[in-house]
Amino acid sequence: MAQTTNRFFDEVARLMNDAAGVASGVRREFDTLFRTQAERILSDLDVVKREEFEAVKDMARLAREENEALKARIAALEAKIAGAGDRGQSNLF
Protein backbone atom coordinates (compact mmCIF):
# COMPACT_ATOMS: atom_id res chain seq x y z
CA MET A 1 0.00 0.00 0.00
CA ALA A 2 2.90 2.38 0.73
CA GLN A 3 4.21 1.77 -2.79
CA THR A 4 0.78 2.64 -4.27
CA THR A 5 0.55 5.82 -2.20
CA ASN A 6 4.00 6.93 -3.32
CA ARG A 7 3.16 6.23 -6.95
CA PHE A 8 -0.09 8.18 -6.58
CA PHE A 9 1.77 11.18 -5.12
CA ASP A 10 4.44 10.88 -7.82
CA GLU A 11 1.74 10.96 -10.51
CA VAL A 12 0.01 13.93 -8.87
CA ALA A 13 3.32 15.78 -8.61
CA ARG A 14 4.12 15.01 -12.26
CA LEU A 15 0.67 16.24 -13.36
CA MET A 16 1.05 19.43 -11.34
CA ASN A 17 4.50 19.99 -12.82
CA ASP A 18 3.13 19.47 -16.34
CA ALA A 19 0.22 21.80 -15.59
CA ALA A 20 2.65 24.48 -14.37
CA GLY A 21 4.66 24.10 -17.59
CA VAL A 22 1.53 24.44 -19.71
CA ALA A 23 0.42 27.48 -17.71
CA SER A 24 3.83 29.07 -18.23
CA GLY A 25 3.61 28.41 -21.97
CA VAL A 26 0.13 29.89 -22.13
CA ARG A 27 1.38 32.95 -20.24
CA ARG A 28 4.26 33.46 -22.70
CA GLU A 29 1.89 33.02 -25.65
CA PHE A 30 -0.55 35.55 -24.15
CA ASP A 31 2.25 38.04 -23.50
CA THR A 32 3.49 37.70 -27.08
CA LEU A 33 0.00 38.10 -28.51
CA PHE A 34 -0.75 41.08 -26.27
CA ARG A 35 2.55 42.79 -27.11
CA THR A 36 1.99 42.25 -30.85
CA GLN A 37 -1.52 43.68 -30.68
CA ALA A 38 -0.37 46.65 -28.61
CA GLU A 39 2.44 47.43 -31.08
CA ARG A 40 -0.01 47.19 -33.98
CA ILE A 41 -2.49 49.54 -32.29
CA LEU A 42 0.24 52.06 -31.40
CA SER A 43 1.55 51.88 -34.95
CA ASP A 44 -1.94 52.60 -36.30
CA LEU A 45 -2.28 55.56 -33.93
CA ASP A 46 1.02 56.98 -35.25
CA VAL A 47 2.44 57.32 -31.74
CA VAL A 48 6.03 58.51 -31.48
CA LYS A 49 8.56 56.11 -29.97
CA ARG A 50 10.34 57.19 -26.80
CA GLU A 51 13.75 57.34 -28.51
CA GLU A 52 12.41 59.64 -31.23
CA PHE A 53 10.74 61.87 -28.64
CA GLU A 54 13.96 62.16 -26.62
CA ALA A 55 15.95 63.01 -29.77
CA VAL A 56 13.53 65.80 -30.73
CA LYS A 57 13.48 67.06 -27.14
CA ASP A 58 17.30 67.32 -27.19
CA MET A 59 17.18 69.13 -30.54
CA ALA A 60 14.66 71.63 -29.15
CA ARG A 61 16.82 72.20 -26.06
CA LEU A 62 19.89 72.87 -28.22
CA ALA A 63 17.88 75.24 -30.45
CA ARG A 64 16.67 77.17 -27.37
CA GLU A 65 20.24 77.46 -26.06
CA GLU A 66 21.46 78.69 -29.45
CA ASN A 67 18.57 81.17 -29.60
CA GLU A 68 19.48 82.56 -26.17
CA ALA A 69 23.13 82.91 -27.21
CA LEU A 70 22.11 84.73 -30.39
CA LYS A 71 19.80 87.05 -28.40
CA ALA A 72 22.69 87.95 -26.11
CA ARG A 73 24.95 88.56 -29.08
CA ILE A 74 22.37 90.81 -30.76
CA ALA A 75 21.87 92.75 -27.53
CA ALA A 76 25.64 93.28 -27.25
CA LEU A 77 25.84 94.47 -30.86
CA GLU A 78 22.88 96.82 -30.37
CA ALA A 79 24.52 98.22 -27.25
CA LYS A 80 27.73 98.73 -29.23
CA ILE A 81 25.80 100.52 -31.98
CA ALA A 82 24.00 102.67 -29.45
CA GLY A 83 27.31 103.60 -27.80
CA ALA A 84 28.90 104.43 -31.15
CA GLY A 85 25.86 106.49 -32.16
CA ASP A 86 26.20 108.57 -29.03
CA ARG A 87 29.78 109.43 -30.04
CA GLY A 88 28.81 110.16 -33.64
CA GLN A 89 30.79 107.31 -35.17
CA SER A 90 30.25 103.72 -36.17
CA ASN A 91 32.72 100.98 -35.24
CA LEU A 92 30.72 98.16 -36.76
CA PHE A 93 32.71 97.62 -39.95
Phi and psi restraints in degrees (range 20) as a CNS / XPLOR table:
assign (resid 1 and name C) (resid 2 and name N)
       (resid 2 and name CA) (resid 2 and name C) 1.0 -63.3 20.0 2
assign (resid 2 and name N) (resid 2 and name CA)
       (resid 2 and name C) (resid 3 and name N) 1.0 -38.1 20.0 2
assign (resid 2 and name C) (resid 3 and name N)
       (resid 3 and name CA) (resid 3 and name C) 1.0 -63.8 20.0 2
assign (resid 3 and name N) (resid 3 and name CA)
       (resid 3 and name C) (resid 4 and name N) 1.0 -42.1 20.0 2
assign (resid 3 and name C) (resid 4 and name N)
       (resid 4 and name CA) (resid 4 and name C) 1.0 -65.7 20.0 2
assign (resid 4 and name N) (resid 4 and name CA)
       (resid 4 and name C) (resid 5 and name N) 1.0 -40.4 20.0 2
assign (resid 4 and name C) (resid 5 and name N)
       (resid 5 and name CA) (resid 5 and name C) 1.0 -64.7 20.0 2
assign (resid 5 and name N) (resid 5 and name CA)
       (resid 5 and name C) (resid 6 and name N) 1.0 -43.4 20.0 2
assign (resid 5 and name C) (resid 6 and name N)
       (resid 6 and name CA) (resid 6 and name C) 1.0 -63.9 20.0 2
assign (resid 6 and name N) (resid 6 and name CA)
       (resid 6 and name C) (resid 7 and name N) 1.0 -41.6 20.0 2
assign (resid 6 and name C) (resid 7 and name N)
       (resid 7 and name CA) (resid 7 and name C) 1.0 -64.6 20.0 2
assign (resid 7 and name N) (resid 7 and name CA)
       (resid 7 and name C) (resid 8 and name N) 1.0 -40.6 20.0 2
assign (resid 7 and name C) (resid 8 and name N)
       (resid 8 and name CA) (resid 8 and name C) 1.0 -59.9 20.0 2
assign (resid 8 and name N) (resid 8 and name CA)
       (resid 8 and name C) (resid 9 and name N) 1.0 -47.9 20.0 2
assign (resid 8 and name C) (resid 9 and name N)
       (resid 9 and name CA) (resid 9 and name C) 1.0 -65.9 20.0 2
assign (resid 9 and name N) (resid 9 and name CA)
       (resid 9 and name C) (resid 10 and name N) 1.0 -36.6 20.0 2
assign (resid 9 and name C) (resid 10 and name N)
       (resid 10 and name CA) (resid 10 and name C) 1.0 -61.7 20.0 2
assign (resid 10 and name N) (resid 10 and name CA)
       (resid 10 and name C) (resid 11 and name N) 1.0 -42.9 20.0 2
assign (resid 10 and name C) (resid 11 and name N)
       (resid 11 and name CA) (resid 11 and name C) 1.0 -66.6 20.0 2
assign (resid 11 and name N) (resid 11 and name CA)
       (resid 11 and name C) (resid 12 and name N) 1.0 -41.6 20.0 2
assign (resid 11 and name C) (resid 12 and name N)
       (resid 12 and name CA) (resid 12 and name C) 1.0 -63.5 20.0 2
assign (resid 12 and name N) (resid 12 and name CA)
       (resid 12 and name C) (resid 13 and name N) 1.0 -43.4 20.0 2
assign (resid 12 and name C) (resid 13 and name N)
       (resid 13 and name CA) (resid 13 and name C) 1.0 -63.4 20.0 2
assign (resid 13 and name N) (resid 13 and name CA)
       (resid 13 and name C) (resid 14 and name N) 1.0 -41.8 20.0 2
assign (resid 13 and name C) (resid 14 and name N)
       (resid 14 and name CA) (resid 14 and name C) 1.0 -64.0 20.0 2
assign (resid 14 and name N) (resid 14 and name CA)
       (resid 14 and name C) (resid 15 and name N) 1.0 -44.2 20.0 2
assign (resid 14 and name C) (resid 15 and name N)
       (resid 15 and name CA) (resid 15 and name C) 1.0 -62.5 20.0 2
assign (resid 15 and name N) (resid 15 and name CA)
       (resid 15 and name C) (resid 16 and name N) 1.0 -40.9 20.0 2
assign (resid 15 and name C) (resid 16 and name N)
       (resid 16 and name CA) (resid 16 and name C) 1.0 -66.4 20.0 2
assign (resid 16 and name N) (resid 16 and name CA)
       (resid 16 and name C) (resid 17 and name N) 1.0 -39.2 20.0 2
assign (resid 16 and name C) (resid 17 and name N)
       (resid 17 and name CA) (resid 17 and name C) 1.0 -64.3 20.0 2
assign (resid 17 and name N) (resid 17 and name CA)
       (resid 17 and name C) (resid 18 and name N) 1.0 -44.7 20.0 2
assign (resid 17 and name C) (resid 18 and name N)
       (resid 18 and name CA) (resid 18 and name C) 1.0 -62.5 20.0 2
assign (resid 18 and name N) (resid 18 and name CA)
       (resid 18 and name C) (resid 19 and name N) 1.0 -41.6 20.0 2
assign (resid 18 and name C) (resid 19 and name N)
       (resid 19 and name CA) (resid 19 and name C) 1.0 -63.3 20.0 2
assign (resid 19 and name N) (resid 19 and name CA)
       (resid 19 and name C) (resid 20 and name N) 1.0 -39.6 20.0 2
assign (resid 19 and name C) (resid 20 and name N)
       (resid 20 and name CA) (resid 20 and name C) 1.0 -64.4 20.0 2
assign (resid 20 and name N) (resid 20 and name CA)
       (resid 20 and name C) (resid 21 and name N) 1.0 -39.5 20.0 2
assign (resid 20 and name C) (resid 21 and name N)
       (resid 21 and name CA) (resid 21 and name C) 1.0 -64.2 20.0 2
assign (resid 21 and name N) (resid 21 and name CA)
       (resid 21 and name C) (resid 22 and name N) 1.0 -42.4 20.0 2
assign (resid 21 and name C) (resid 22 and name N)
       (resid 22 and name CA) (resid 22 and name C) 1.0 -64.3 20.0 2
assign (resid 22 and name N) (resid 22 and name CA)
       (resid 22 and name C) (resid 23 and name N) 1.0 -43.7 20.0 2
assign (resid 22 and name C) (resid 23 and name N)
       (resid 23 and name CA) (resid 23 and name C) 1.0 -61.2 20.0 2
assign (resid 23 and name N) (resid 23 and name CA)
       (resid 23 and name C) (resid 24 and name N) 1.0 -40.0 20.0 2
assign (resid 23 and name C) (resid 24 and name N)
       (resid 24 and name CA) (resid 24 and name C) 1.0 -64.2 20.0 2
assign (resid 24 and name N) (resid 24 and name CA)
       (resid 24 and name C) (resid 25 and name N) 1.0 -41.9 20.0 2
assign (resid 24 and name C) (resid 25 and name N)
       (resid 25 and name CA) (resid 25 and name C) 1.0 -63.7 20.0 2
assign (resid 25 and name N) (resid 25 and name CA)
       (resid 25 and name C) (resid 26 and name N) 1.0 -41.5 20.0 2
assign (resid 25 and name C) (resid 26 and name N)
       (resid 26 and name CA) (resid 26 and name C) 1.0 -63.8 20.0 2
assign (resid 26 and name N) (resid 26 and name CA)
       (resid 26 and name C) (resid 27 and name N) 1.0 -40.0 20.0 2
assign (resid 26 and name C) (resid 27 and name N)
       (resid 27 and name CA) (resid 27 and name C) 1.0 -61.9 20.0 2
assign (resid 27 and name N) (resid 27 and name CA)
       (resid 27 and name C) (resid 28 and name N) 1.0 -46.1 20.0 2
assign (resid 27 and name C) (resid 28 and name N)
       (resid 28 and name CA) (resid 28 and name C) 1.0 -62.6 20.0 2
assign (resid 28 and name N) (resid 28 and name CA)
       (resid 28 and name C) (resid 29 and name N) 1.0 -42.2 20.0 2
assign (resid 28 and name C) (resid 29 and name N)
       (resid 29 and name CA) (resid 29 and name C) 1.0 -63.0 20.0 2
assign (resid 29 and name N) (resid 29 and name CA)
       (resid 29 and name C) (resid 30 and name N) 1.0 -42.8 20.0 2
assign (resid 29 and name C) (resid 30 and name N)
       (resid 30 and name CA) (resid 30 and name C) 1.0 -63.0 20.0 2
assign (resid 30 and name N) (resid 30 and name CA)
       (resid 30 and name C) (resid 31 and name N) 1.0 -45.2 20.0 2
assign (resid 30 and name C) (resid 31 and name N)
       (resid 31 and name CA) (resid 31 and name C) 1.0 -59.8 20.0 2
assign (resid 31 and name N) (resid 31 and name CA)
       (resid 31 and name C) (resid 32 and name N) 1.0 -43.6 20.0 2
assign (resid 31 and name C) (resid 32 and name N)
       (resid 32 and name CA) (resid 32 and name C) 1.0 -63.1 20.0 2
assign (resid 32 and name N) (resid 32 and name CA)
       (resid 32 and name C) (resid 33 and name N) 1.0 -46.6 20.0 2
assign (resid 32 and name C) (resid 33 and name N)
       (resid 33 and name CA) (resid 33 and name C) 1.0 -62.7 20.0 2
assign (resid 33 and name N) (resid 33 and name CA)
       (resid 33 and name C) (resid 34 and name N) 1.0 -44.8 20.0 2
assign (resid 33 and name C) (resid 34 and name N)
       (resid 34 and name CA) (resid 34 and name C) 1.0 -62.2 20.0 2
assign (resid 34 and name N) (resid 34 and name CA)
       (resid 34 and name C) (resid 35 and name N) 1.0 -45.5 20.0 2
assign (resid 34 and name C) (resid 35 and name N)
       (resid 35 and name CA) (resid 35 and name C) 1.0 -62.6 20.0 2
assign (resid 35 and name N) (resid 35 and name CA)
       (resid 35 and name C) (resid 36 and name N) 1.0 -41.8 20.0 2
assign (resid 35 and name C) (resid 36 and name N)
       (resid 36 and name CA) (resid 36 and name C) 1.0 -63.1 20.0 2
assign (resid 36 and name N) (resid 36 and name CA)
       (resid 36 and name C) (resid 37 and name N) 1.0 -45.0 20.0 2
assign (resid 36 and name C) (resid 37 and name N)
       (resid 37 and name CA) (resid 37 and name C) 1.0 -64.5 20.0 2
assign (resid 37 and name N) (resid 37 and name CA)
       (resid 37 and name C) (resid 38 and name N) 1.0 -42.4 20.0 2
assign (resid 37 and name C) (resid 38 and name N)
       (resid 38 and name CA) (resid 38 and name C) 1.0 -63.0 20.0 2
assign (resid 38 and name N) (resid 38 and name CA)
       (resid 38 and name C) (resid 39 and name N) 1.0 -42.9 20.0 2
assign (resid 38 and name C) (resid 39 and name N)
       (resid 39 and name CA) (resid 39 and name C) 1.0 -63.6 20.0 2
assign (resid 39 and name N) (resid 39 and name CA)
       (resid 39 and name C) (resid 40 and name N) 1.0 -39.1 20.0 2
assign (resid 39 and name C) (resid 40 and name N)
       (resid 40 and name CA) (resid 40 and name C) 1.0 -65.2 20.0 2
assign (resid 40 and name N) (resid 40 and name CA)
       (resid 40 and name C) (resid 41 and name N) 1.0 -44.1 20.0 2
assign (resid 40 and name C) (resid 41 and name N)
       (resid 41 and name CA) (resid 41 and name C) 1.0 -64.2 20.0 2
assign (resid 41 and name N) (resid 41 and name CA)
       (resid 41 and name C) (resid 42 and name N) 1.0 -45.4 20.0 2
assign (resid 41 and name C) (resid 42 and name N)
       (resid 42 and name CA) (resid 42 and name C) 1.0 -63.8 20.0 2
assign (resid 42 and name N) (resid 42 and name CA)
       (resid 42 and name C) (resid 43 and name N) 1.0 -36.3 20.0 2
assign (resid 42 and name C) (resid 43 and name N)
       (resid 43 and name CA) (resid 43 and name C) 1.0 -64.6 20.0 2
assign (resid 43 and name N) (resid 43 and name CA)
       (resid 43 and name C) (resid 44 and name N) 1.0 -42.3 20.0 2
assign (resid 43 and name C) (resid 44 and name N)
       (resid 44 and name CA) (resid 44 and name C) 1.0 -65.3 20.0 2
assign (resid 44 and name N) (resid 44 and name CA)
       (resid 44 and name C) (resid 45 and name N) 1.0 -32.3 20.0 2
assign (resid 44 and name C) (resid 45 and name N)
       (resid 45 and name CA) (resid 45 and name C) 1.0 -79.1 20.0 2
assign (resid 45 and name N) (resid 45 and name CA)
       (resid 45 and name C) (resid 46 and name N) 1.0 -7.5 20.0 2
assign (resid 45 and name C) (resid 46 and name N)
       (resid 46 and name CA) (resid 46 and name C) 1.0 60.0 20.0 2
assign (resid 46 and name N) (resid 46 and name CA)
       (resid 46 and name C) (resid 47 and name N) 1.0 45.5 20.0 2
assign (resid 46 and name C) (resid 47 and name N)
       (resid 47 and name CA) (resid 47 and name C) 1.0 -82.1 20.0 2
assign (resid 47 and name N) (resid 47 and name CA)
       (resid 47 and name C) (resid 48 and name N) 1.0 140.0 20.0 2
assign (resid 47 and name C) (resid 48 and name N)
       (resid 48 and name CA) (resid 48 and name C) 1.0 -78.2 20.0 2
assign (resid 48 and name N) (resid 48 and name CA)
       (resid 48 and name C) (resid 49 and name N) 1.0 139.1 20.0 2
assign (resid 48 and name C) (resid 49 and name N)
       (resid 49 and name CA) (resid 49 and name C) 1.0 -73.9 20.0 2
assign (resid 49 and name N) (resid 49 and name CA)
       (resid 49 and name C) (resid 50 and name N) 1.0 155.1 20.0 2
assign (resid 49 and name C) (resid 50 and name N)
       (resid 50 and name CA) (resid 50 and name C) 1.0 -58.2 20.0 2
assign (resid 50 and name N) (resid 50 and name CA)
       (resid 50 and name C) (resid 51 and name N) 1.0 -42.7 20.0 2
assign (resid 50 and name C) (resid 51 and name N)
       (resid 51 and name CA) (resid 51 and name C) 1.0 -62.6 20.0 2
assign (resid 51 and name N) (resid 51 and name CA)
       (resid 51 and name C) (resid 52 and name N) 1.0 -40.9 20.0 2
assign (resid 51 and name C) (resid 52 and name N)
       (resid 52 and name CA) (resid 52 and name C) 1.0 -66.6 20.0 2
assign (resid 52 and name N) (resid 52 and name CA)
       (resid 52 and name C) (resid 53 and name N) 1.0 -40.7 20.0 2
assign (resid 52 and name C) (resid 53 and name N)
       (resid 53 and name CA) (resid 53 and name C) 1.0 -61.3 20.0 2
assign (resid 53 and name N) (resid 53 and name CA)
       (resid 53 and name C) (resid 54 and name N) 1.0 -45.8 20.0 2
assign (resid 53 and name C) (resid 54 and name N)
       (resid 54 and name CA) (resid 54 and name C) 1.0 -63.3 20.0 2
assign (resid 54 and name N) (resid 54 and name CA)
       (resid 54 and name C) (resid 55 and name N) 1.0 -38.7 20.0 2
assign (resid 54 and name C) (resid 55 and name N)
       (resid 55 and name CA) (resid 55 and name C) 1.0 -63.8 20.0 2
assign (resid 55 and name N) (resid 55 and name CA)
       (resid 55 and name C) (resid 56 and name N) 1.0 -44.8 20.0 2
assign (resid 55 and name C) (resid 56 and name N)
       (resid 56 and name CA) (resid 56 and name C) 1.0 -67.3 20.0 2
assign (resid 56 and name N) (resid 56 and name CA)
       (resid 56 and name C) (resid 57 and name N) 1.0 -37.3 20.0 2
assign (resid 56 and name C) (resid 57 and name N)
       (resid 57 and name CA) (resid 57 and name C) 1.0 -62.0 20.0 2
assign (resid 57 and name N) (resid 57 and name CA)
       (resid 57 and name C) (resid 58 and name N) 1.0 -42.6 20.0 2
assign (resid 57 and name C) (resid 58 and name N)
       (resid 58 and name CA) (resid 58 and name C) 1.0 -65.0 20.0 2
assign (resid 58 and name N) (resid 58 and name CA)
       (resid 58 and name C) (resid 59 and name N) 1.0 -39.5 20.0 2
assign (resid 58 and name C) (resid 59 and name N)
       (resid 59 and name CA) (resid 59 and name C) 1.0 -63.0 20.0 2
assign (resid 59 and name N) (resid 59 and name CA)
       (resid 59 and name C) (resid 60 and name N) 1.0 -41.6 20.0 2
assign (resid 59 and name C) (resid 60 and name N)
       (resid 60 and name CA) (resid 60 and name C) 1.0 -65.3 20.0 2
assign (resid 60 and name N) (resid 60 and name CA)
       (resid 60 and name C) (resid 61 and name N) 1.0 -40.0 20.0 2
assign (resid 60 and name C) (resid 61 and name N)
       (resid 61 and name CA) (resid 61 and name C) 1.0 -61.8 20.0 2
assign (resid 61 and name N) (resid 61 and name CA)
       (resid 61 and name C) (resid 62 and name N) 1.0 -45.5 20.0 2
assign (resid 61 and name C) (resid 62 and name N)
       (resid 62 and name CA) (resid 62 and name C) 1.0 -63.6 20.0 2
assign (resid 62 and name N) (resid 62 and name CA)
       (resid 62 and name C) (resid 63 and name N) 1.0 -39.3 20.0 2
assign (resid 62 and name C) (resid 63 and name N)
       (resid 63 and name CA) (resid 63 and name C) 1.0 -64.4 20.0 2
assign (resid 63 and name N) (resid 63 and name CA)
       (resid 63 and name C) (resid 64 and name N) 1.0 -40.7 20.0 2
assign (resid 63 and name C) (resid 64 and name N)
       (resid 64 and name CA) (resid 64 and name C) 1.0 -63.1 20.0 2
assign (resid 64 and name N) (resid 64 and name CA)
       (resid 64 and name C) (resid 65 and name N) 1.0 -43.2 20.0 2
assign (resid 64 and name C) (resid 65 and name N)
       (resid 65 and name CA) (resid 65 and name C) 1.0 -62.4 20.0 2
assign (resid 65 and name N) (resid 65 and name CA)
       (resid 65 and name C) (resid 66 and name N) 1.0 -42.8 20.0 2
assign (resid 65 and name C) (resid 66 and name N)
       (resid 66 and name CA) (resid 66 and name C) 1.0 -64.8 20.0 2
assign (resid 66 and name N) (resid 66 and name CA)
       (resid 66 and name C) (resid 67 and name N) 1.0 -39.0 20.0 2
assign (resid 66 and name C) (resid 67 and name N)
       (resid 67 and name CA) (resid 67 and name C) 1.0 -62.2 20.0 2
assign (resid 67 and name N) (resid 67 and name CA)
       (resid 67 and name C) (resid 68 and name N) 1.0 -43.5 20.0 2
assign (resid 67 and name C) (resid 68 and name N)
       (resid 68 and name CA) (resid 68 and name C) 1.0 -63.5 20.0 2
assign (resid 68 and name N) (resid 68 and name CA)
       (resid 68 and name C) (resid 69 and name N) 1.0 -40.7 20.0 2
assign (resid 68 and name C) (resid 69 and name N)
       (resid 69 and name CA) (resid 69 and name C) 1.0 -64.1 20.0 2
assign (resid 69 and name N) (resid 69 and name CA)
       (resid 69 and name C) (resid 70 and name N) 1.0 -41.4 20.0 2
assign (resid 69 and name C) (resid 70 and name N)
       (resid 70 and name CA) (resid 70 and name C) 1.0 -67.6 20.0 2
assign (resid 70 and name N) (resid 70 and name CA)
       (resid 70 and name C) (resid 71 and name N) 1.0 -36.6 20.0 2
assign (resid 70 and name C) (resid 71 and name N)
       (resid 71 and name CA) (resid 71 and name C) 1.0 -60.8 20.0 2
assign (resid 71 and name N) (resid 71 and name CA)
       (resid 71 and name C) (resid 72 and name N) 1.0 -44.4 20.0 2
assign (resid 71 and name C) (resid 72 and name N)
       (resid 72 and name CA) (resid 72 and name C) 1.0 -63.9 20.0 2
assign (resid 72 and name N) (resid 72 and name CA)
       (resid 72 and name C) (resid 73 and name N) 1.0 -39.9 20.0 2
assign (resid 72 and name C) (resid 73 and name N)
       (resid 73 and name CA) (resid 73 and name C) 1.0 -65.5 20.0 2
assign (resid 73 and name N) (resid 73 and name CA)
       (resid 73 and name C) (resid 74 and name N) 1.0 -42.2 20.0 2
assign (resid 73 and name C) (resid 74 and name N)
       (resid 74 and name CA) (resid 74 and name C) 1.0 -63.9 20.0 2
assign (resid 74 and name N) (resid 74 and name CA)
       (resid 74 and name C) (resid 75 and name N) 1.0 -42.0 20.0 2
assign (resid 74 and name C) (resid 75 and name N)
       (resid 75 and name CA) (resid 75 and name C) 1.0 -61.9 20.0 2
assign (resid 75 and name N) (resid 75 and name CA)
       (resid 75 and name C) (resid 76 and name N) 1.0 -40.5 20.0 2
assign (resid 75 and name C) (resid 76 and name N)
       (resid 76 and name CA) (resid 76 and name C) 1.0 -65.7 20.0 2
assign (resid 76 and name N) (resid 76 and name CA)
       (resid 76 and name C) (resid 77 and name N) 1.0 -41.8 20.0 2
assign (resid 76 and name C) (resid 77 and name N)
       (resid 77 and name CA) (resid 77 and name C) 1.0 -66.4 20.0 2
assign (resid 77 and name N) (resid 77 and name CA)
       (resid 77 and name C) (resid 78 and name N) 1.0 -39.5 20.0 2
assign (resid 77 and name C) (resid 78 and name N)
       (resid 78 and name CA) (resid 78 and name C) 1.0 -64.9 20.0 2
assign (resid 78 and name N) (resid 78 and name CA)
       (resid 78 and name C) (resid 79 and name N) 1.0 -38.2 20.0 2
assign (resid 78 and name C) (resid 79 and name N)
       (resid 79 and name CA) (resid 79 and name C) 1.0 -65.3 20.0 2
assign (resid 79 and name N) (resid 79 and name CA)
       (resid 79 and name C) (resid 80 and name N) 1.0 -38.5 20.0 2
assign (resid 79 and name C) (resid 80 and name N)
       (resid 80 and name CA) (resid 80 and name C) 1.0 -65.0 20.0 2
assign (resid 80 and name N) (resid 80 and name CA)
       (resid 80 and name C) (resid 81 and name N) 1.0 -41.4 20.0 2
assign (resid 80 and name C) (resid 81 and name N)
       (resid 81 and name CA) (resid 81 and name C) 1.0 -65.0 20.0 2
assign (resid 81 and name N) (resid 81 and name CA)
       (resid 81 and name C) (resid 82 and name N) 1.0 -42.9 20.0 2
assign (resid 81 and name C) (resid 82 and name N)
       (resid 82 and name CA) (resid 82 and name C) 1.0 -63.3 20.0 2
assign (resid 82 and name N) (resid 82 and name CA)
       (resid 82 and name C) (resid 83 and name N) 1.0 -39.5 20.0 2
assign (resid 82 and name C) (resid 83 and name N)
       (resid 83 and name CA) (resid 83 and name C) 1.0 -67.6 20.0 2
assign (resid 83 and name N) (resid 83 and name CA)
       (resid 83 and name C) (resid 84 and name N) 1.0 -38.7 20.0 2
assign (resid 83 and name C) (resid 84 and name N)
       (resid 84 and name CA) (resid 84 and name C) 1.0 -70.6 20.0 2
assign (resid 84 and name N) (resid 84 and name CA)
       (resid 84 and name C) (resid 85 and name N) 1.0 -34.2 20.0 2
assign (resid 84 and name C) (resid 85 and name N)
       (resid 85 and name CA) (resid 85 and name C) 1.0 -67.2 20.0 2
assign (resid 85 and name N) (resid 85 and name CA)
       (resid 85 and name C) (resid 86 and name N) 1.0 -32.9 20.0 2
assign (resid 85 and name C) (resid 86 and name N)
       (resid 86 and name CA) (resid 86 and name C) 1.0 -67.5 20.0 2
assign (resid 86 and name N) (resid 86 and name CA)
       (resid 86 and name C) (resid 87 and name N) 1.0 -29.9 20.0 2
assign (resid 86 and name C) (resid 87 and name N)
       (resid 87 and name CA) (resid 87 and name C) 1.0 -92.2 20.0 2
assign (resid 87 and name N) (resid 87 and name CA)
       (resid 87 and name C) (resid 88 and name N) 1.0 -3.9 20.0 2
assign (resid 87 and name C) (resid 88 and name N)
       (resid 88 and name CA) (resid 88 and name C) 1.0 82.9 20.0 2
assign (resid 88 and name N) (resid 88 and name CA)
       (resid 88 and name C) (resid 89 and name N) 1.0 15.7 20.0 2
assign (resid 88 and name C) (resid 89 and name N)
       (resid 89 and name CA) (resid 89 and name C) 1.0 -139.7 20.0 2
assign (resid 89 and name N) (resid 89 and name CA)
       (resid 89 and name C) (resid 90 and name N) 1.0 162.1 20.0 2
assign (resid 89 and name C) (resid 90 and name N)
       (resid 90 and name CA) (resid 90 and name C) 1.0 -120.8 20.0 2
assign (resid 90 and name N) (resid 90 and name CA)
       (resid 90 and name C) (resid 91 and name N) 1.0 123.2 20.0 2
assign (resid 90 and name C) (resid 91 and name N)
       (resid 91 and name CA) (resid 91 and name C) 1.0 -106.6 20.0 2
assign (resid 91 and name N) (resid 91 and name CA)
       (resid 91 and name C) (resid 92 and name N) 1.0 23.1 20.0 2
assign (resid 91 and name C) (resid 92 and name N)
       (resid 92 and name CA) (resid 92 and name C) 1.0 -73.2 20.0 2
assign (resid 92 and name N) (resid 92 and name CA)
       (resid 92 and name C) (resid 93 and name N) 1.0 -41.3 20.0 2
